[in-house]
Amino acid sequence: MNSQTFVSSLSLVIAASATELAVPTTPTAEQRELGLTSLRKTRIFQPLSDAQLALVGALFEKRHYASGVVLLAEGHPQPWMLVVLSGSVHRIKGTVTTDLRPGDVSGVLHFLNSSRCYATLRAGAPGGADVLTLPSEGFRGLLQRDSELCVVMLQSFVQDFQRRVCSSTRGSRVPALTSEPFDDPPEDSPAMPSPSPSCGPT
């Protein structure tokens, strides 16, 4: 094993164990409300009622990551989606780095379908990052117990999928669902157009 391979392997081992360094704690009511506000801005959660969102918010866990610590490593299983509470999180894909700020949501698609991480998430400097995590296992359990919530989430997912397919047929570049982020753009980004009637029934 050459030195480059060794360093790469060591990095993966460190990244895979990084989540063990952040012991989950119970968020405050204010922190939980920030998480719910962020979910309300995320397209796939918008159809949920306040009561349904409150059920989802009850699953939130708070975690702190020191500067430079890897939250999730690209290609590894993604056990939760997250909302940034404070500090910053770097989303790294190849040579492209995107900064996630307080209120930003990451990992919606991969969290829902238990796929592997699209990018590496690393806590920024200084001070690292506080995040709310929504465990996929707990969320799936909630969906199994609440059939109405399950139907609403399924309809929302299908509608968003249809929106992306219809946009693609009009020549827009739409992220592949299995390989790119499913998160909504920042509020100042142009919204993705709704499907036109020619795209089929909604």
N, CA, C and O of each residue as an XYZ file, in Angstrom:
808
protein
N       0.851     -1.193      0.000
C       0.000      0.000      0.000
C       0.885      1.239      0.000
O       1.705      1.424      0.899
N       0.712      2.104     -1.029
C       1.518      3.317     -1.081
C       0.979      4.352     -0.100
O      -0.083      4.162      0.493
N       1.724      5.458      0.069
C       1.353      6.456      1.075
C       0.045      7.136      0.748
O      -0.736      7.438      1.651
N      -0.214      7.388     -0.539
C      -1.448      8.056     -0.929
C      -2.668      7.197     -0.608
O      -3.680      7.702     -0.122
N      -2.567      5.890     -0.883
C      -3.656      4.972     -0.576
C      -3.887      4.881      0.923
O      -5.026      4.824      1.386
N      -2.780      4.867      1.683
C      -2.896      4.788      3.138
C      -3.607      6.012      3.701
O      -4.495      5.887      4.544
N      -3.213      7.196      3.234
C      -3.826      8.431      3.710
C      -5.314      8.452      3.367
O      -6.145      8.860      4.179
N      -5.640      8.002      2.139
C      -7.040      7.968      1.712
C      -7.849      7.022      2.589
O      -8.959      7.355      3.005
N      -7.296      5.840      2.873
C      -7.992      4.862      3.706
C      -8.171      5.374      5.127
O      -9.222      5.179      5.738
N      -7.132      6.033      5.652
C      -7.207      6.582      7.001
C      -8.271      7.665      7.083
O      -8.989      7.758      8.079
N      -8.378      8.481      6.046
C      -9.384      9.543      6.020
C     -10.793      8.966      6.070
O     -11.669      9.500      6.752
N     -11.006      7.856      5.333
C     -12.323      7.222      5.323
C     -12.665      6.653      6.696
O     -13.811      6.736      7.136
N     -11.664      6.069      7.378
C     -11.899      5.519      8.707
C     -12.276      6.621      9.683
O     -13.202      6.467     10.479
N     -11.548      7.745      9.618
C     -11.834      8.879     10.497
C     -13.222      9.429     10.204
O     -13.989      9.723     11.121
N     -13.543      9.569      8.905
C     -14.839     10.117      8.518
C     -15.975      9.217      8.973
O     -17.009      9.697      9.437
N     -15.782      7.911      8.839
C     -16.843      6.966      9.190
C     -17.149      6.988     10.676
O     -18.276      6.703     11.083
N     -16.138      7.328     11.505
C     -16.350      7.322     12.957
C     -16.667      8.696     13.507
O     -16.861      8.849     14.713
N     -16.723      9.701     12.640
C     -16.872     11.080     13.110
C     -18.172     11.294     13.856
O     -18.213     12.045     14.831
N     -19.238     10.644     13.409
C     -20.526     10.875     14.053
C     -20.533     10.385     15.500
O     -21.364     10.825     16.295
N     -19.618      9.481     15.850
C     -19.548      8.998     17.218
C     -19.016     10.082     18.154
O     -19.222      9.999     19.365
N     -18.329     11.108     17.609
C     -17.772     12.167     18.416
C     -18.836     13.161     18.842
O     -18.599     13.948     19.759
N     -19.990     13.151     18.214
C     -21.041     14.114     18.492
C     -22.200     13.400     19.174
O     -23.070     12.830     18.516
N     -22.199     13.438     20.484
C     -23.255     12.769     21.251
C     -24.543     13.579     21.126
O     -24.543     14.777     21.409
N     -25.646     12.942     20.706
C     -26.888     13.688     20.543
C     -27.461     14.138     21.881
O     -27.402     13.399     22.864
N     -28.012     15.344     21.920
C     -28.679     15.877     23.101
C     -30.067     16.366     22.700
O     -30.383     16.456     21.513
N     -30.880     16.674     23.681
C     -32.231     17.163     23.417
C     -32.176     18.655     23.104
O     -31.646     19.425     23.905
N     -32.710     19.081     21.961
C     -32.676     20.511     21.621
C     -33.653     21.303     22.481
O     -34.623     20.751     23.001
N     -33.390     22.601     22.627
C     -34.318     23.478     23.333
C     -35.536     23.725     22.445
O     -35.522     23.410     21.255
N     -36.584     24.289     23.031
C     -37.791     24.601     22.266
C     -37.473     25.595     21.150
O     -38.018     25.493     20.051
N     -36.600     26.546     21.431
C     -36.224     27.539     20.411
C     -35.478     26.888     19.262
O     -35.734     27.195     18.098
N     -34.556     25.989     19.583
C     -33.805     25.287     18.538
C     -34.721     24.396     17.707
O     -34.573     24.305     16.488
N     -35.664     23.743     18.373
C     -36.598     22.878     17.656
C     -37.468     23.708     16.703
O     -37.771     23.270     15.593
N     -37.864     24.896     17.140
C     -38.690     25.760     16.296
C     -37.909     26.230     15.071
O     -38.473     26.335     13.981
N     -36.603     26.515     15.242
C     -35.765     26.875     14.093
C     -35.728     25.727     13.097
O     -35.774     25.949     11.887
N     -35.645     24.493     13.602
C     -35.645     23.339     12.716
C     -36.941     23.220     11.946
O     -36.930     22.932     10.749
N     -38.060     23.438     12.622
C     -39.361     23.348     11.961
C     -39.517     24.464     10.926
O     -40.060     24.237      9.845
N     -39.043     25.665     11.255
C     -39.105     26.771     10.292
C     -38.326     26.431      9.030
O     -38.758     26.743      7.921
N     -37.174     25.789      9.205
C     -36.357     25.402      8.050
C     -37.059     24.330      7.225
O     -37.015     24.372      5.995
N     -37.705     23.368      7.884
C     -38.426     22.322      7.153
C     -39.584     22.918      6.358
O     -39.880     22.462      5.254
N     -40.238     23.934      6.914
C     -41.360     24.561      6.212
C     -40.912     25.192      4.896
O     -41.712     25.327      3.971
N     -39.637     25.580      4.804
C     -39.116     26.192      3.583
C     -38.624     25.151      2.584
O     -38.303     25.486      1.444
N     -38.563     23.897      3.005
C     -38.091     22.824      2.142
C     -39.284     22.198      1.434
O     -40.227     21.737      2.077
N     -39.237     22.186      0.114
C     -40.415     21.877     -0.706
C     -41.121     20.591     -0.297
O     -42.350     20.558     -0.238
N     -40.384     19.555     -0.019
C     -41.025     18.262      0.217
C     -41.785     18.230      1.542
O     -42.674     17.396      1.715
N     -41.453     19.130      2.490
C     -42.150     19.168      3.772
C     -43.256     20.217      3.808
O     -44.003     20.282      4.785
N     -43.378     21.039      2.767
C     -44.348     22.125      2.776
C     -45.807     21.665      2.902
O     -46.590     22.369      3.539
N     -46.214     20.522      2.331
C     -47.621     20.118      2.447
C     -48.038     19.695      3.854
O     -49.231     19.533      4.108
N     -47.094     19.511      4.774
C     -47.441     19.029      6.106
C     -48.148     20.116      6.910
O     -47.812     21.296      6.808
N     -49.117     19.709      7.698
C     -49.791     20.634      8.607
C     -48.861     20.952      9.782
O     -47.845     20.285      9.977
N     -49.219     21.979     10.562
C     -48.414     22.318     11.739
C     -48.344     21.143     12.706
O     -47.296     20.883     13.297
N     -49.457     20.434     12.867
C     -49.478     19.289     13.772
C     -48.555     18.176     13.283
O     -47.866     17.540     14.081
N     -48.542     17.941     11.964
C     -47.677     16.905     11.408
C     -46.210     17.304     11.517
O     -45.353     16.469     11.802
N     -45.926     18.586     11.288
C     -44.550     19.061     11.433
C     -44.078     18.926     12.877
O     -42.917     18.603     13.129
N     -44.981     19.173     13.819
C     -44.621     19.042     15.231
C     -44.228     17.599     15.555
O     -43.307     17.369     16.339
N     -44.919     16.632     14.959
C     -44.565     15.230     15.161
C     -43.165     14.946     14.633
O     -42.387     14.226     15.258
N     -42.854     15.524     13.467
C     -41.523     15.349     12.885
C     -40.476     16.027     13.770
O     -39.413     15.466     14.034
N     -40.798     17.251     14.225
C     -39.849     17.998     15.038
C     -39.520     17.325     16.358
O     -38.444     17.547     16.914
N     -40.435     16.502     16.870
C     -40.186     15.795     18.122
C     -39.043     14.787     17.992
O     -38.507     14.316     18.996
N     -38.677     14.461     16.758
C     -37.599     13.497     16.523
C     -36.223     14.151     16.463
O     -35.210     13.451     16.453
N     -36.171     15.471     16.424
C     -34.888     16.178     16.285
C     -33.927     15.833     17.417
O     -34.329     15.686     18.571
N     -32.657     15.709     17.065
C     -31.569     15.583     18.033
C     -30.550     16.680     17.737
O     -30.306     17.004     16.574
N     -29.966     17.245     18.767
C     -28.964     18.293     18.587
C     -27.568     17.687     18.718
O     -27.305     16.877     19.607
N     -26.692     18.094     17.820
C     -25.311     17.620     17.855
C     -24.365     18.792     17.619
O     -24.670     19.705     16.852
N     -23.217     18.754     18.287
C     -22.168     19.757     18.055
C     -20.949     19.081     17.452
O     -20.516     18.025     17.913
N     -20.401     19.705     16.415
C     -19.196     19.205     15.760
C     -18.113     20.273     15.814
O     -18.331     21.417     15.416
N     -16.949     19.889     16.310
C     -15.824     20.820     16.356
C     -15.346     21.134     14.943
O     -15.582     20.365     14.011
N     -14.684     22.254     14.799
C     -14.180     22.682     13.492
C     -13.324     21.595     12.841
O     -12.418     21.042     13.464
N     -13.630     21.304     11.579
C     -12.851     20.327     10.827
C     -13.338     18.901     10.928
O     -12.890     18.048     10.162
N     -14.251     18.609     11.857
C     -14.752     17.246     12.018
C     -15.740     16.919     10.900
O     -16.578     17.746     10.541
N     -15.637     15.721     10.360
C     -16.529     15.271      9.293
C     -17.828     14.760      9.902
O     -17.819     13.853     10.734
N     -18.951     15.352      9.478
C     -20.263     14.895      9.936
C     -20.671     13.630      9.200
O     -21.083     12.642      9.807
N     -20.546     13.682      7.868
C     -20.887     12.567      6.996
C     -19.863     12.528      5.870
O     -19.413     13.568      5.389
N     -19.503     11.328      5.460
C     -18.514     11.180      4.394
C     -19.178     10.700      3.114
O     -20.031      9.812      3.137
N     -18.780     11.296      2.001
C     -19.318     10.910      0.697
C     -19.188      9.406      0.487
O     -18.130      8.823      0.726
N     -20.284      8.783      0.035
C     -20.269      7.352     -0.233
C     -20.627      6.485      0.956
O     -20.830      5.280      0.810
N     -20.708      7.089      2.135
C     -21.068      6.330      3.327
C     -22.574      6.421      3.567
O     -23.216      7.348      3.072
N     -23.145      5.487      4.309
C     -24.584      5.558      4.598
C     -24.944      6.864      5.290
O     -24.161      7.382      6.087
N     -26.116      7.396      4.996
C     -26.572      8.632      5.610
C     -27.729      8.316      6.556
O     -28.843      8.054      6.104
N     -27.469      8.339      7.876
C     -28.491      7.936      8.837
C     -29.470      9.037      9.203
O     -30.450      8.769      9.898
N     -29.236     10.280      8.755
C     -30.123     11.387      9.094
C     -29.958     12.544      8.121
O     -28.957     12.639      7.411
N     -30.955     13.419      8.099
C     -30.830     14.706      7.436
C     -30.543     15.728      8.527
O     -30.719     15.444      9.712
N     -30.107     16.905      8.130
C     -29.738     17.876      9.154
C     -30.212     19.278      8.815
O     -30.424     19.629      7.654
N     -30.373     20.073      9.880
C     -30.624     21.509      9.785
C     -29.509     22.203     10.552
O     -29.263     21.875     11.713
N     -28.834     23.153      9.926
C     -27.753     23.876     10.597
C     -28.357     24.874     11.584
O     -29.194     25.696     11.209
N     -27.930     24.799     12.845
C     -28.399     25.721     13.880
C     -27.497     26.942     13.999
O     -27.973     28.078     14.010
N     -26.190     26.700     14.088
C     -25.228     27.785     14.220
C     -23.899     27.350     13.630
O     -23.655     26.160     13.431
N     -23.039     28.329     13.351
C     -21.774     28.031     12.698
C     -21.989     27.748     11.224
O     -22.916     28.283     10.615
N     -21.141     26.912     10.647
C     -21.275     26.580      9.233
C     -20.833     25.148      8.993
O     -20.054     24.576      9.756
N     -21.355     24.584      7.904
C     -20.989     23.232      7.484
C     -20.583     23.304      6.022
O     -21.316     23.842      5.192
N     -19.407     22.760      5.707
C     -18.944     22.727      4.328
C     -19.446     21.447      3.660
O     -19.191     20.345      4.146
N     -20.162     21.599      2.543
C     -20.574     20.443      1.741
C     -19.582     20.337      0.593
O     -19.517     21.222     -0.260
N     -18.807     19.252      0.571
C     -17.684     19.106     -0.349
C     -17.961     17.993     -1.335
O     -18.185     16.847     -0.947
N     -17.945     18.337     -2.627
C     -18.123     17.358     -3.698
C     -17.028     17.615     -4.726
O     -17.097     18.575     -5.494
N     -16.018     16.747     -4.734
C     -14.888     16.967     -5.631
C     -14.163     18.249     -5.252
O     -13.720     18.414     -4.116
N     -14.048     19.154     -6.216
C     -13.366     20.426     -5.969
C     -14.340     21.542     -5.609
O     -13.931     22.687     -5.420
N     -15.622     21.213     -5.515
C     -16.640     22.232     -5.239
C     -17.066     22.157     -3.768
O     -17.443     21.097     -3.270
N     -16.997     23.306     -3.086
C     -17.410     23.396     -1.694
C     -18.524     24.417     -1.557
O     -18.397     25.550     -2.021
N     -19.613     24.016     -0.920
C     -20.740     24.901     -0.661
C     -20.885     25.067      0.840
O     -20.844     24.083      1.580
N     -21.055     26.298      1.299
C     -21.219     26.551      2.724
C     -22.692     26.510      3.102
O     -23.514     27.201      2.501
N     -23.021     25.698      4.098
C     -24.364     25.647      4.660
C     -24.385     26.511      5.906
O     -23.537     26.362      6.786
N     -25.356     27.417      5.982
C     -25.470     28.367      7.072
C     -26.684     28.057      7.939
O     -27.492     27.203      7.574
N     -26.830     28.732      9.082
C     -27.995     28.485      9.944
C     -29.313     28.562      9.185
O     -29.585     29.526      8.470
N     -30.124     27.522      9.360
C     -31.398     27.430      8.658
C     -31.352     26.571      7.416
O     -32.397     26.159      6.913
N     -30.148     26.287      6.901
C     -30.028     25.454      5.703
C     -30.276     23.983      6.050
O     -29.937     23.513      7.136
N     -30.883     23.269      5.083
C     -31.216     21.854      5.244
C     -30.388     21.043      4.256
O     -30.176     21.471      3.122
N     -29.927     19.888      4.677
C     -29.128     19.040      3.780
C     -29.509     17.580      3.958
O     -29.781     17.118      5.066
N     -29.522     16.856      2.824
C     -29.669     15.410      2.870
C     -31.083     14.894      2.822
O     -31.343     13.793      3.306
N     -32.016     15.650      2.252
C     -33.422     15.235      2.272
C     -33.641     13.937      1.505
O     -34.197     12.984      2.053
N     -33.213     13.886      0.248
C     -33.457     12.682     -0.560
C     -32.760     11.464      0.024
O     -33.371     10.407      0.176
N     -31.498     11.611      0.346
C     -30.712     10.476      0.809
C     -31.233      9.969      2.146
O     -31.181      8.772      2.426
N     -31.727     10.872      2.958
C     -32.335     10.507      4.234
C     -33.623      9.717      4.007
O     -33.899      8.763      4.734
N     -34.412     10.107      3.005
C     -35.697      9.457      2.763
C     -35.545      8.065      2.170
O     -36.298      7.155      2.517
N     -34.564      7.892      1.264
C     -34.473      6.583      0.614
C     -33.267      5.765      1.071
O     -32.929      4.751      0.460
N     -32.613      6.217      2.163
C     -31.503      5.477      2.771
C     -30.344      5.245      1.807
O     -29.634      4.246      1.920
N     -30.149      6.164      0.859
C     -29.016      6.032     -0.051
C     -27.759      6.588      0.607
O     -27.808      7.094      1.728
N     -26.646      6.492     -0.089
C     -25.379      6.942      0.477
C     -25.192      8.440      0.259
O     -25.826      9.045     -0.605
N     -24.312      9.018      1.059
C     -24.097     10.465      1.035
C     -23.601     10.921     -0.325
O     -22.697     10.322     -0.907
N     -24.202     11.982     -0.817
C     -23.795     12.560     -2.088
C     -22.489     13.316     -1.963
O     -21.699     13.340     -2.907
N     -22.246     13.931     -0.823
C     -21.059     14.745     -0.618
C     -20.584     14.590      0.824
O     -21.305     14.066      1.673
N     -19.372     15.049      1.088
C     -18.839     15.060      2.444
C     -19.274     16.340      3.145
O     -19.209     17.423      2.564
N     -19.713     16.218      4.383
C     -20.084     17.370      5.199
C     -19.061     17.518      6.309
O     -18.812     16.582      7.069
N     -18.467     18.713      6.397
C     -17.426     18.968      7.398
C     -17.747     20.259      8.149
O     -18.127     21.260      7.541
N     -17.592     20.230      9.464
C     -17.862     21.423     10.269
C     -16.860     22.522      9.940
O     -15.659     22.280      9.823
N     -17.392     23.748      9.793
C     -16.541     24.875      9.442
C     -15.842     25.477     10.652
O     -16.035     25.047     11.789
N     -15.029     26.480     10.373
C     -14.293     27.186     11.412
C     -14.726     28.652     11.402
O     -15.200     29.133     10.372
N     -14.579     29.381     12.518
C     -14.190     28.862     13.837
C     -15.406     28.396     14.616
O     -16.540     28.736     14.275
N     -15.174     27.636     15.639
C     -16.265     27.234     16.522
C     -17.043     26.015     16.090
O     -17.884     25.536     16.850
N     -16.799     25.488     14.896
C     -17.505     24.308     14.452
C     -18.952     24.599     14.101
O     -19.266     25.674     13.590
N     -19.836     23.647     14.373
C     -21.234     23.797     13.982
C     -22.143     23.048     14.951
O     -21.815     21.961     15.427
N     -23.292     23.657     15.231
C     -24.374     22.986     15.925
C     -25.439     22.647     14.893
O     -25.834     23.507     14.106
N     -25.907     21.408     14.888
C     -26.905     20.993     13.908
C     -28.025     20.220     14.598
O     -27.834     19.612     15.651
N     -29.193     20.262     13.974
C     -30.283     19.371     14.354
C     -30.286     18.219     13.367
O     -30.231     18.439     12.158
N     -30.347     17.003     13.863
C     -30.415     15.844     12.977
C     -31.774     15.178     13.129
O     -32.331     15.106     14.224
N     -32.292     14.699     12.015
C     -33.571     13.989     11.991
C     -33.282     12.554     11.577
O     -33.088     12.290     10.391
N     -33.247     11.624     12.521
C     -32.842     10.246     12.215
C     -33.808      9.572     11.242
O     -35.024      9.621     11.428
N     -33.262      8.948     10.215
C     -34.104      8.293      9.213
C     -34.887      7.132      9.812
O     -36.038      6.904      9.441
N     -34.273      6.397     10.736
C     -34.957      5.250     11.333
C     -36.183      5.710     12.127
O     -37.255      5.112     12.032
N     -36.010      6.780     12.910
C     -37.126      7.308     13.680
C     -38.217      7.870     12.793
O     -39.403      7.728     13.092
N     -37.814      8.517     11.687
C     -38.796      9.094     10.783
C     -39.591      7.999     10.078
O     -40.807      8.116      9.924
N     -38.911      6.939      9.650
C     -39.626      5.833      9.013
C     -40.596      5.175      9.992
O     -41.690      4.763      9.606
N     -40.194      5.079     11.256
C     -41.089      4.533     12.261
C     -42.322      5.397     12.441
O     -43.426      4.885     12.624
N     -42.131      6.731     12.386
C     -43.261      7.654     12.482
C     -44.220      7.460     11.310
O     -45.437      7.459     11.493
N     -43.671      7.295     10.109
C     -44.509      7.084      8.932
C     -45.300      5.780      9.032
O     -46.444      5.709      8.583
N     -44.696      4.758      9.615
C     -45.393      3.485      9.782
C     -46.547      3.606     10.771
O     -47.567      2.929     10.638
N     -46.375      4.475     11.763
C     -47.421      4.630     12.782
C     -48.521      5.599     12.344
O     -49.658      5.492     12.802
N     -48.189      6.543     11.462
C     -49.136      7.589     11.068
C     -49.383      7.496      9.564
O     -48.635      8.060      8.765
N     -50.438      6.778      9.191
C     -50.707      6.536      7.772
C     -51.032      7.825      7.025
O     -50.677      7.962      5.854
N     -51.701      8.771      7.683
C     -52.040     10.033      7.017
C     -50.787     10.828      6.679
O     -50.669     11.368      5.579
N     -49.859     10.899      7.614
C     -48.589     11.578      7.357
C     -47.828     10.873      6.244
O     -47.216     11.527      5.399
N     -47.863      9.548      6.237
C     -47.177      8.769      5.208
C     -47.722      9.105      3.821
O     -46.955      9.270      2.872
N     -49.050      9.206      3.706
C     -49.661      9.515      2.415
C     -49.275     10.923      1.960
O     -48.972     11.131      0.785
N     -49.282     11.890      2.880
C     -48.924     13.264      2.527
C     -47.479     13.338      2.031
O     -47.195     14.006      1.037
N     -46.567     12.649      2.725
C     -45.163     12.660      2.329
C     -44.975     11.977      0.972
O     -44.197     12.448      0.143
N     -45.680     10.877      0.747
C     -45.573     10.171     -0.526
C     -46.070     11.051     -1.669
O     -45.435     11.125     -2.721
N     -47.205     11.717     -1.463
C     -47.736     12.601     -2.496
C     -46.766     13.744     -2.782
O     -46.556     14.108     -3.939
N     -46.179     14.308     -1.735
C     -45.236     15.412     -1.909
C     -44.005     14.967     -2.688
O     -43.519     15.684     -3.563
N     -43.506     13.775     -2.359
C     -42.331     13.251     -3.051
C     -42.633     13.019     -4.534
O     -41.830     13.370     -5.399
N     -43.791     12.427     -4.820
C     -44.165     12.163     -6.212
C     -44.339     13.465     -6.986
O     -43.894     13.567     -8.129
N     -44.978     14.461     -6.377
C     -45.184     15.742     -7.044
C     -43.866     16.430     -7.346
O     -43.694     17.023     -8.411
N     -42.930     16.347     -6.395
C     -41.638     16.982     -6.642
C     -40.874     16.237     -7.729
O     -40.198     16.853     -8.553
N     -40.982     14.922     -7.730
C     -40.352     14.129     -8.786
C     -40.933     14.508    -10.147
O     -40.202     14.672    -11.124
N     -42.259     14.643    -10.194
C     -42.907     15.013    -11.455
C     -42.456     16.397    -11.913
O     -42.227     16.627    -13.100
N     -42.334     17.314    -10.956
C     -41.892     18.671    -11.290
C     -40.510     18.647    -11.939
O     -40.247     19.357    -12.910
N     -39.639     17.816    -11.382
C     -38.277     17.741    -11.912
C     -38.250     17.093    -13.297
O     -37.514     17.530    -14.181
N     -39.062     16.047    -13.475
C     -39.124     15.393    -14.784
C     -39.664     16.351    -15.833
O     -39.137     16.421    -16.943
N     -40.712     17.090    -15.486
C     -41.307     18.031    -16.436
C     -40.336     19.146    -16.785
O     -40.258     19.567    -17.939
N     -39.587     19.631    -15.779
C     -38.590     20.663    -16.044
C     -37.511     20.130    -16.973
O     -37.010     20.850    -17.838
N     -37.155     18.859    -16.788
C     -36.140     18.254    -17.625
C     -36.594     18.181    -19.082
O     -35.795     18.389    -19.995
N     -37.870     17.887    -19.297
C     -38.378     17.776    -20.666
C     -38.422     19.132    -21.354
O     -38.486     19.209    -22.580
N     -38.388     20.211    -20.557
C     -38.353     21.551    -21.152
C     -36.935     22.039    -21.378
O     -36.721     23.178    -21.793
N     -35.972     21.179    -21.104
C     -34.590     21.526    -21.405
C     -33.785     22.016    -20.230
O     -32.609     22.344    -20.388
N     -34.394     22.079    -19.028
C     -33.650     22.505    -17.858
C     -32.806     21.353    -17.352
O     -33.149     20.184    -17.527
N     -31.702     21.704    -16.725
C     -30.874     20.667    -16.121
C     -31.418     20.375    -14.731
O     -31.482     21.267    -13.886
N     -31.808     19.132    -14.494
C     -32.379     18.732    -13.220
C     -31.474     17.690    -12.591
O     -31.071     16.747    -13.272
N     -31.136     17.828    -11.302
C     -30.257     16.862    -10.663
C     -30.820     15.450    -10.717
O     -32.017     15.231    -10.531
N     -29.928     14.495    -10.976
C     -30.340     13.092    -10.938
C     -30.667     12.713     -9.497
O     -29.903     13.018     -8.581
N     -31.791     12.057     -9.300
C     -32.261     11.814     -7.945
C     -31.320     10.920     -7.151
O     -31.289     10.996     -5.923
N     -30.555     10.077     -7.831
C     -29.708      9.149     -7.100
C     -28.295      9.665     -6.894
O     -27.500      9.000     -6.229
N     -27.949     10.834     -7.443
C     -26.557     11.237     -7.352
C     -26.341     12.684     -6.949
O     -25.199     13.072     -6.702
N     -27.374     13.491     -6.872
C     -27.174     14.887     -6.536
C     -28.146     15.322     -5.453
O     -29.143     14.644     -5.204
N     -27.859     16.474     -4.794
C     -28.685     16.878     -3.662
C     -30.134     17.095     -4.049
O     -30.455     17.448     -5.184
N     -31.001     16.873     -3.068
C     -32.436     17.036     -3.273
C     -32.938     18.240     -2.498
O     -34.146     18.447     -2.385
N     -32.023     19.034     -1.966
C     -32.401     20.142     -1.121
C     -32.838     21.324     -1.961
O     -32.364     21.509     -3.082
N     -33.740     22.121     -1.421
C     -34.188     23.315     -2.104
C     -33.071     24.334     -2.180
O     -32.195     24.337     -1.316
N     -33.068     25.213     -3.199
C     -32.070     26.269     -3.278
C     -32.329     27.318     -2.221
O     -33.412     27.337     -1.636
N     -31.354     28.209     -1.951
C     -31.578     29.299     -1.013
C     -32.786     30.124     -1.432
O     -33.224     30.073     -2.582
N     -33.321     30.892     -0.471
C     -34.540     31.643     -0.724
C     -34.376     32.653     -1.850
O     -35.344     32.974     -2.539
N     -33.140     33.168     -2.046
C     -32.954     34.173     -3.086
C     -32.693     33.560     -4.450
O     -32.465     34.280     -5.422
N     -32.724     32.217     -4.531
C     -32.547     31.552     -5.822
C     -33.885     31.470     -6.536
O     -34.928     31.418     -5.884
N     -33.875     31.457     -7.885
C     -35.145     31.339     -8.596
C     -35.833     30.029     -8.299
O     -35.198     28.975     -8.293
N     -37.109     30.087     -8.056
C     -37.869     28.875     -7.757
C     -38.044     28.037     -9.002
O     -38.160     28.566    -10.108
N     -38.064     26.724     -8.823
C     -38.278     25.824     -9.940
C     -39.733     25.914    -10.390
O     -40.633     25.839     -9.553
N     -39.984     26.069    -11.663
C     -41.359     26.241    -12.125
C     -42.217     25.015    -11.858
O     -41.726     23.887    -11.830
N     -43.506     25.257    -11.662
C     -44.440     24.154    -11.470
C     -44.694     23.457    -12.782
O     -44.512     24.063    -13.838
N     -45.117     22.186    -12.754
C     -45.344     21.459    -13.990
C     -46.424     22.126    -14.810
O     -47.412     22.619    -14.267
N     -46.236     22.142    -16.130
C     -47.252     22.675    -17.024
C     -48.277     21.594    -17.300
O     -47.980     20.415    -17.108
N     -49.474     21.951    -17.745
C     -50.509     20.926    -18.013
C     -50.050     19.859    -18.971
O     -50.524     18.725    -18.901
N     -49.118     20.196    -19.885
C     -48.686     19.222    -20.877
C     -47.859     18.104    -20.261
O     -47.606     17.085    -20.904
N     -47.434     18.296    -19.005
C     -46.612     17.277    -18.359
C     -47.435     16.128    -17.831
O     -46.875     15.122    -17.396
N     -48.737     16.248    -17.855
C     -49.574     15.169    -17.357
C     -50.328     15.611    -16.138
O     -50.116     16.719    -15.646
N     -51.197     14.777    -15.641
C     -52.027     15.137    -14.488
C     -51.207     15.289    -13.231
O     -50.171     14.644    -13.073
N     -51.672     16.146    -12.331
C     -50.980     16.338    -11.071
C     -51.702     15.571     -9.983
O     -51.281     15.596     -8.827
